[in-house]
Amino acid sequence: MFKAIAFDMDGVLIDTQSSVKEFWNQVATGCGIRLEPSDFNQFIYGCQASYTLDRLFPKLTSIERAMVLSKLESYEATMTYQEIIGVSTFLASVREAGVKTALVTSASPSKVNEVIYQMKWQTYFDVIVTAEHIAQGKPAPDCYLLAAEWLNVDPGSCIVFEDARSGVRSAVAAGMYVAGVGLDRLLKGEGAAVVVDNFKSVKLVSKNGGSSKSHIHIGEVSVPIRTSYNRTLGSGKE
């Protein structure tokens, strides 16, 4: 039985693909580079900005890198975020049921704080892992392993929702069960057990209030989840 759920943020909880693509295309244009779809899938979506700069813009000086990161922070601070269909309803249901939850993202703490503020998700996550907490970002498993440690659960008892190939590889390497979110059906090739378009196809079903009767339906797949245990709401690390 699974004991916790971890969520990536961009592309899973909030729809930011177009804004991410716009920003990095602007950076590429300024550098005289043309980015291909494979560049976004491998080195941008789900990855830390520093990783993207290392892999796609290795010739930038330290000053130029700092300027890009500063522009990215300013760009993200002015955005109005929109949730993926069905996210708030699902988050509220797992919170009400007492399921342990983690937000695991390659984004900066400032962006995470802004998203949570705009979406009013302050009480939905027991722990939050951001880019500042780890030395190696996705596709390395470090972020998800840290989330499991902070939640005090075995990595193999965690369900992860991811939209990026690098994120799926990260969660799979951590030994977790992965559900893909979005239109990229190639996520299954990276190890996702199931892929759904959005959270309209994801639902927590609990019968008679018993943990042994609780399941999460993810598309056509149903997985058992523990929903009853004693803890203090919001006692996790942030």
Summary of the structure (lengths in Angstrom):
residues: 238
radius of gyration: 17.6
end to end distance: 25.8
largest distance: 60.8
contacts: 791
relative contact order: 0.17
helix: 43%
strand: 18%
